[in-house]
Amino acid sequence: MYLPIFYQDPYDQTPLLEESKGLRNPRTGYLYPVRDGVPVFLPPGSVAGPNARYQKLYDRMALPYDLATRLYAWLKTGSERKRRMAYLDLLETYDEAAVLEVSVGTGSNWRYLNRRLHFYGLDLSAGMLAQCRRRAYHMKLRARLCQGLAEHLPYPNSAFDCVFHTGGINFFTDQAAALREMVRVARPGSRLVVVDETEMAAQLHEDQMFAKAFFKDRPRKIEPPVKLLPAGMQEVSVKGIWDDELYVLSFRKPRG
């Protein structure tokens, strides 16, 4: 089923035109390629700073990622569902809602959401998106994926009924820009949810075999990005879950 939200150029907000080779900006003439059904919104030089490091890392870890995270969830809590629902229960969704997950990864959160949603996912890693594409196909989800930067989302203003992010924002090159973009594409009045590891968890994991690649020599100390939220956000809340391994930042975009 074709989903109703169209792409726009993430750098100048011009609506894009579909062509046989990709999506073209009619103002600039720039063509964004489509690879294996996934539009790629990464012009040369756009991936820089920590984003470049973590793009390579997630590409390398894409195949074993789900197994490793599932095993960790089982060891820590005895249930991956229980671990994920601690934050997914905060999402405000309903049948036919358009839901965007920024940094969708392999789409592992989608297993626990209402399958009557319209799923949208963006990620920087082509390897993770390949896994997500397979998952969406086998689950028969109505889903559209694209490769791009959280700091430059290729969607119109106020397009989504629900926007959320789990894992990654700690080490985005520009956290504030990513948060502004998530707010921009969210429907007024909707709740946004942002989840990632705490500094305490990073310190615990930085010498572990699988996790140290993510946390060793991290670019900055981890703090929930409350101070980076756009002005005027409502119902701002930060809480730790699972023995403070994860922080959950939730807030509401004002109406009007």
Order of alpha helices (4+ residues) and beta strands (2+ residues): beta-beta-beta-beta-alpha-alpha-beta-beta-alpha-beta-beta-alpha-beta-alpha-alpha-beta-beta
